[in-house]
Amino acid sequence: MKIWLALILCITLLGCQSTQGAGVRVGSTYPTGNCKELGQVIGNANSRDGAEALAMEDLRHNAALKSGNYVRVVAKSAHGTSVRGIAFRCY
């Protein structure tokens, strides 16, 4: 739980540098309502400095490229340099 809170805080503090990923929400649960699964998305960071926030930003950007607006995170690497999730389009 602490990891998720830290992750949300990092994303909030850093903001979204990509306008495409700005409207993509991230969570650990399945979305509610009328949503279509779009497939797997992966976010990566090239550095360990701020890696988790950068990987999440990349994840959101990649979800937006698939027209997604929600990502359910399913796995993170030990150092936070990679995040894997499932993109959804919710209406």
C-alpha positions in Angstrom: 0.0 0.0 0.0 2.9 2.4 0.8 4.3 1.8 -2.6 1.1 2.8 -4.3 0.8 6.0 -2.2 4.4 6.9 -3.1 3.8 6.2 -6.7 0.7 8.4 -6.8 2.6 11.2 -5.0 5.5 11.0 -7.5 3.2 11.2 -10.4 1.3 14.1 -8.9 4.5 16.0 -8.1 6.2 15.5 -11.4 3.1 16.0 -13.5 2.7 14.7 -16.9 5.3 15.8 -19.5 3.4 14.1 -22.3 0.0 15.6 -23.2 -1.1 12.3 -24.7 -0.8 10.5 -21.3 -2.3 13.4 -19.3 -5.8 12.0 -19.4 -4.9 8.4 -18.5 -5.7 7.3 -15.0 -3.7 4.5 -13.3 -4.9 2.0 -10.7 -4.4 -1.5 -9.3 -8.0 -2.6 -9.8 -10.2 -3.3 -12.8 -12.1 -0.2 -14.0 -15.8 0.1 -13.3 -18.4 0.9 -15.8 -18.5 0.5 -19.6 -14.8 -0.2 -20.4 -13.1 -2.1 -23.3 -9.8 -3.9 -22.8 -7.2 -2.7 -25.3 -4.3 -4.9 -24.4 -1.0 -4.9 -22.6 1.1 -1.8 -22.2 4.6 -1.4 -20.8 6.4 1.6 -19.4 10.2 1.9 -19.1 12.7 4.3 -17.6 16.3 4.5 -18.8 17.6 5.7 -15.4 17.1 4.7 -11.8 16.8 8.4 -10.8 13.1 8.9 -10.6 12.6 5.7 -12.4 9.2 4.7 -11.1 7.6 8.0 -12.0 9.2 8.0 -15.5 8.1 4.4 -16.1 4.6 5.3 -15.1 4.6 8.3 -17.4 5.8 6.1 -20.2 3.0 3.6 -19.4 0.4 6.3 -19.5 1.7 7.6 -22.8 1.7 4.1 -24.3 -1.9 3.5 -23.1 -2.9 6.8 -24.7 -1.4 5.7 -28.0 -3.9 2.8 -27.9 -6.7 5.3 -27.2 -6.8 4.1 -23.6 -7.8 6.3 -20.6 -7.2 3.8 -17.8 -4.4 1.4 -17.0 -4.6 -1.4 -14.5 -1.0 -2.0 -13.2 -0.2 -5.7 -13.0 3.6 -5.8 -12.4 6.5 -3.6 -11.6 10.2 -4.4 -11.7 12.2 -4.4 -8.5 13.9 -1.1 -9.1 10.8 0.5 -10.7 12.4 0.9 -14.1 9.7 -1.1 -15.8 5.9 -1.2 -15.3 3.4 -3.5 -17.0 -0.3 -3.0 -17.2 -3.5 -3.5 -19.2 -5.0 -0.5 -21.0 -8.7 0.1 -21.1 -11.0 2.6 -22.9 -13.8 3.6 -20.6 -16.8 5.5 -21.8 
